[in-house]
């Protein structure tokens, strides 16, 4: 008879945010001291004043946190200690007998809020027009420092350690065969899991593939021309290099979070400051979110955006989440030596569009590659129907 220690036990997790915290949030929003308007007519200086003021108006006057809180509470939440840290996760088992277990990891500035729209279709496909043979058991953890997971008090919780923790989590849940999925940091963690090859992991699906050849990424990060022996063989590769060069010149949030996270204390004090910072993740996402607050119908609604920001605020995780950028020691977009089967989905408004040629090099066991007609960085959140179909199709051969 095996004995589960108290520290490694899987415990049900419940939460409640008192009304006093929501009232304080609204009061802080209403007391915001505003800067002057940007001196340009575009978003080149960051989140525009008109966007953040409309966000603040809606947040204080109309937004209802209890709506998404109810959606969160309707799911089974658990917590377990792994490697000295409490790890929170949502665990939804499918009613279908042969469902494939899948661990899905969020990114920054995301949280488990990102995955709420895909839970039903993946775990209960027959209720969403698909076959029972496409069912998944879902495990959706909060990364260390994010959401309801513990906040590391020492350095060392980088993607490699998180990947090992996820392998332990799936083992602890009794899964002997499973897949992993993610975008943003979730894609990094999933790739590293595939490199580590924990027992039971049969493959991964990624919507932000890590396929950039090391020499190319090293040159772009350093701001140098590509080495003379690097040949770009097609227009897709040339476009990807241009996109990556733009990304590395403009991800200012990543540089400050990676080097000076504690200097972001203001994000723990000002909800509007937190929102302005979180909106400015990448050019296309900022443009889309800005249009949604201007009244246009977009992939993400105003409520979608504020659900996630409010979750960060209520859990006070702006600074603890930021530290992940300083813990990472490997190239963010670079190929990592994955040998397991990999399914790749490329969304047109992602930070860069991974060429098939690079994907075939980085993932010698590439089982699926597809370019989608629409969607960007927050695929599960913005285009859940497309991502669900990609996960089903991409991982079908691994069942």
N, C-alpha and C positions, 0 to 999 in steps of 0.2 A: 504494500500500500504506500503510495507516494504521499509525501507531506508537503503542502504548499505553505511557505512561511508567510507571516503577515506582510512582510515588505514586498513580496512578489505576488501577493494575491491580487486578483482582478476585482475591484470594488465598484459597485454602482455609484454613479456621480449625479448629484442634483445641484441646481443653482437657482438663485433668486436675486434680482437686482431691485432693491427697495425704491419706492417712489421718490424718496429724498434724493437719491443719486440722479435720477432723471430731472428732478426740479433744479438741482444744482447745475446740471449740464445746460439746461435751457437758460438759466440765469447767466452763466458764463458766456454763452453764445450772444445773448442780448447785450452784454457789457463789453463786447469786443471793441478794441481801439483799432481803427482801420488805418492802413497806410494810404499814401496817395496812389492815384491810378498809374499804371505802367506808362512808360514814355514811348511805347511802340504800338502799332496797331495789330500785332499778331501775338502769338504765345511764346515768342522767343525769350521773354524774360520770366516765363513760368506761368503759374495759374493766374489768370487775369482777374482783376478786382471785381468786374461785373459777375463773373462766374461764382466766385467765392461768396460774394454778398447775397446772391440769389440762393446759393446753397444754405447759407446761414439763416436767411429769412424762412425758408421752407423747413429747415431743421428745427428751429425754435417754435414755429407757429403751427405746422401741419404734420410733421413726421411722427409716426407711431412706432416706437421700439417694440411695444408689446406684441405687435403683429408677427415680427420675425422671431421674437422670443418664444412665442407659442409654437412656431415651426421647429425651432431647436428642441424645445421640451418634448415634442411629440416623438423624438428619436431616442433610442437607447444610448445613454452616455455612461462611460466607465473611466476609471483611472487605475493605473498600476505603476509601481516604482520600478524603473529600469536604470541600472547603473547609477543609483543614488538620486534619481530625479523622478518626480511624479509626471507621468505621461497621460494626458487625457486623450480619449478617442471615442468616436461614434462607431458603433458596431451594429450593423443591420444585416441579419441573416435572411436570405431568400427562402420562400416557401418551397422552391423547386429543389428536388433532391440532388441533382447533379450540378448545382451552381458552382462556379469557379470563384474561390476567394480572391479578392483584389484589395490591395492596400493603396489608397489614393492620398497623395501628399500635396498640400497647398503651397503657395509661395508668398512673397512679399510684394505689394502690401495686402496680402490676402489672409485668409483664415479658413476654418471649416465652413464659414458662410458661403464661400465660393462653390462648394460641392452640393449645396442643398437641392439644387434643381435636378441633379443627376441620380439622386438616391432612388427615387421611385422607379424610373425607367430601367435602371440597371438591376435592381433587386427583384422587381416584379414586371418583367417584360411582357407577360401576357395581358396585363392591364394597360399596356401602352402600345399595342399593335405589333408586338414581336413574339418570337418563339420562346418557349420555356428553355430550350437548349442554349439560349443566350443569357441565362440568369447568372448573377454574381452575388456572392456574399461580400458586403462592403465593410472595410475597416478604414476609417478616416481620422487619423490622429492630428492633434495640434502639435506643431513643432515646439521644441523647447523655447521658452520665452514668449510664446504666442498663445493667445486664447486662455484656456483653462489649464494648460500644462504648466509645470513648475518653471521658475525663472532661475537659470544657472547662476550660482554665486561665485563660480570660478571660471576661468577660461577653459577651453577644450571641447565645447559642444559644437563642433563643426559638422559639415555634411557626412564625413566618414563615420563619426560616432553616432549621428542620427540614423544612418543607414544600418549600422550594426544593431541599434536599438529597435529598429523596425523589424529586423530579422528575428530578434528575440521576442518581440511582441507577437508576431505571427506564430512562432513556435509555442509561446505561452497560451495562445488561443486554440492550439491543437491542430493548426492547419499544416498538412504535410505536402500540399501542392497549392501554389498560389502565384499570382502575378502582381506587378506593381505598376502604378500609373502616376504621372505628374506633369506639371508645367512649372516654369520659373524655378524656384528652389526645389520644388517637388520633382522636376525633371532631373536636377543635379543629384538629388538623393536617390531617385530611381536608377539612374545610370550607375551610381556608385554601388548600390545594392547588386546590380547586375555584374559589376566587377568583383565584388566580394563573394558572390554566389552562395548566399546562405542556403542551408538545406531546405528544399521545398520550392524555391523560386524557379519558375519555369520560363519567365520572360517578362518583358516590360512593354508598356505603351507610353510614348512621350509626345506631347504637343509642343515641346521646345527642345528639339534634338541637339545633342552635344556632339557635333560632327566636324567642327572646324579643324583642319589640319594644324598641328602644333606650331609649325613655322609661320603660318599665316596669322594665327591669333597672337603669337608673341610679337610679331612686327606691328600689328595694329595696336596692341596695348601700349607698346613703346612709342607709338607715333612715327614709326619708321617705314620707309618703302618696303615692299615685299622683297625677300631675297631674290637674287638674280636667277637662282635655279628653280624658283617656284613658277610654274606655268598654270595659268587659269585656262581650262580647256573648253569652256563654253560660257554663254551669256549668263546663265544661272549663277555660276561661280563668280563672275565679275560683279553681278548685282549684289550678291551676298557680301562680298568684300566691301563694297560701297556702303551697304547697310550697317555692317559691323563697325566700320570706321566712324560712321555717324553716331552709333550707339555709344562707343567708347569715348567720344568727345562730348557727350551730353548726359551721361548718367551721373550727374553731380551728386544726387542723393546717395548713390552707392559709395562714392568716395568718402563722403563725410560720415556715413554710417559705419563704413569699414575702418575708419581711422579715429574718429572723434565722437563715438555714440553718446558719451555722457554729456557732451556739449549740447545735446538736443533736449535738455531738460524742459525747455519751453513747450515741447510737444505733450508733455505730461500735465501742463498747466493751462494750455489754451486749446479748447476743442477746435476752434476755427483755424488756429495755426496747424494743428494736427491734420485737419482736412486738406488745407492748401498744400501741405507737404506730400500727403499720400496721393492726391490727385495727379501730381506731376511725375508719374512713373515713366511714361514714354510718350512720344509725340502723338501717335495715333490714338492711344487710350485717352490722353488728356483732351484731344480734340473731340472724341466721341462723347466723353462725359460732359464736356462743356456744352455740346449741342443738346444733350438731354436736359441740362438745367436751363437751357434757353427755350425749351418747349418742344424740341423735335423728338420723334419716336426713335429710340436707338436700341442697341442690344442690351445695354444696361439702363435701367430706369433710375430716377432720382432715389427711390427707396432702396434699390439694390446697393447703390453706392453708399448711402448713409447707414444701411444695415451693417456693413463691414466697418466703417469708420466708428460708428457708435460702439461696436463690439470691442475695438481697440481701446476706445476711451474708457468704457466701463471696466475692462480688465487691466487698464493701466499698463499696456504692453508696448507702447511706442518705443521706448528705449531698450527694453529687454529684447524685443524682436530685432531691433537694428543691429545688435551685436553679432548676429549671424554673419553679416558681411565681413567683419573682421576675423571671424573664425575660419573662413574659407581659405584654403591654401592651393587650390587647383584652378586652372583657367575655367572661367564660367561656361564658355561656349565650346571649349575644346574637346576633341575625341579622347576617351578615357580607357579604351582597350576592352570594350564589352564583347563578350563571346556568346552570351545567351541570345535567344531570339528576341528581336526588337520590332515593334510596330511604330511607324512614324506618321504623324499627321501634321501637315504644314498649312497654317492659316495665313491668309494674304496680308493681314495687318499686324502680324507678329513682328517683333523687333528685327528679326532677319528671317528670310525664307531659306531653309536648308536645302541645298541642291541635292537631287537624287544621287549624283556622282559622289558627293561627300558622304552621304548616308550609307552608300554601299561600301565605301572604304572604312568608315568608322564602325559600322555594324555588319560584319561579315555574314551574320545570320539574320539578315533583314527579311522579315516575313510579310511586311506590309509598308507601302509608302503611298501617300495620297495627298494631293493639293486640294484644299477646300475652296469653295467659291466666295465665302465671306467669313469674317471673324478675326479676332485679334488675340492679344496676349492672355486675356482671361477667358479661355475657351469654354470651360465647364460652366461658367457663370453667365457668359454673354451669348454663347451659341450651344446650349445644352443638348439640343436634339442632334446637331451635327456631331458633337463630341461623343455622345452616347453611341451613335451608329459607328463611329470610328473605333471606339473601344470594342464594341461587339465584333466588328469585322476583323480588326487587327489582331485580336487575341483568340479568334475562333479556332485556329489551327493548333493552339496550345492546350486545348481542353483534353 
